[in-house]
């Protein structure tokens, strides 16, 4: 996994503002490899649907994954015929590589992609991107496994899809239902932060992006889709499944070792409603109570097991003290991380020291209960001892929660009662007056004058001439990986920009 990236703070989610008619709000990427037969009807159908139903300006980008047939010619013809269509050529295969390259260069605030076979009903496209436009969600995925989805496909693909998503739930604790449906969207600002962390360039790209987004606390919206399997799909199921399992192992290991800077992928303070302080509503009390009860229940079982072991070779007081000491250390560590959300090693020693003080109070309570039981009955039965200890531990648990909340892990506040803002969640600075808007209409490219050479080199194979009104996009040949991470192989030729203004040093974008 890539660990050298510093993603920083994400901007606050807001409803995209109304824009000029020529401003592309949505960029739909269609990755293709040797799709000369299906590409033209797919793009025409998609363009007709967006023109008829989508209320914002849009663009369609054909990402050619090193096709060896007539796909580049078909893509160039579509780009010349339809002003809203552009094409990008990559010299290496890989759906993830294509998406990362195009998404990294696109100025559109909402980015999407779909498979060229259009297996997903296009009526789900607007529900897919609407939560991103409104600022409600960060990513959106089509789900073939949702309860309301209507899917037509063979038992083999159905079994593989469900088994794969069960593996994700069991190994990576994924909560989204369908990782591999070729129908997804993401906000552009989120993509620019997440894409540098995604390593895969093939079919596992989707899963890795979703897992990292979910672990970073981003909101993923799911849309049930109508989906009809393409019997002519060129996906190699066995090889794809093997690569996906390798990716699951790699991402799981990176998450387990903490080698990803996901703690820095956070929203500005106040964007999450849980950050708001309401009168007479203690912040996070319900969540903390649930977490503390779960940890307390497990700690009690752990304590009783330890007490039973220590009681085999020691008296009740010594067994109680040892069991309570060991379980108290584990309880403090678990509550620190799970209940009160304290991460990192800072203050861990102090928290454990304070936890030991709380342990001493609990020890006095439980030991006093045992002593009182011995005075009252002389030689109590083992079951009576356990019953008294359980009651004493319940009382100690309530006291422990109050002390943890008020003393060990208090809700720090700044002077004046305002909640302290963590450094990585500080509010974004106000925009500088005169700064460039997040997205703006693309400038028109003037036609070359007489005697001038066009700025686009002539391709080695014949391509249709651009339409006079085709000013938004042009065909660009990109070496795989260039636009995504800035690296370039030996002897690589710099790629032509997808947009004419990319070479203008005065352009703020």
Secondary structure, 3 states (H helix, E strand, C coil): CCCCCCCCEECCCCCCCCCCCCCCCEEEEEEECCCCCCHHHHHHHHHHHHHHHCCCCEEEEEEEECCCCCHHHHHHHHHHHCCCEEEEEECCCCHHHHHHHHHHHCCCCEEEEECCCCCECCCHHHHHHHHHHHCCCCEEEEECCCCCCEEECCHHHHHHHHHHHHHHHHHHCCCCCCCCCCEEEEEHHHHHHHHHHCCCCCCCHHHHHHHHHHHCCCCEEEEECEEECCCCCCCCHHHHHHHHHHHHHHHHHHHHHCCCCHHHCEECCCCCHHHCCECCECCCHHHHHHHHHHHHHHHHHHHHHHHHHHCCCCCHHHHHHHHHHHHHHHHHHHHHHHHCCCCCCCCHHHHHHHHHHHHHHHHHHHHHHHHHHHHHHCCCCHHHHHHHHHHHHHHHHHHHHHHHHHHHCCCCECCCCCECCCHHHCCCCCCCCCCCCCCCCCCCCCCCCCCCCCCCCCCCCCCCCCCCCCCCCCCEEECCCHHHHCCCCCCCCCCCCCCHHHHCCCCCC
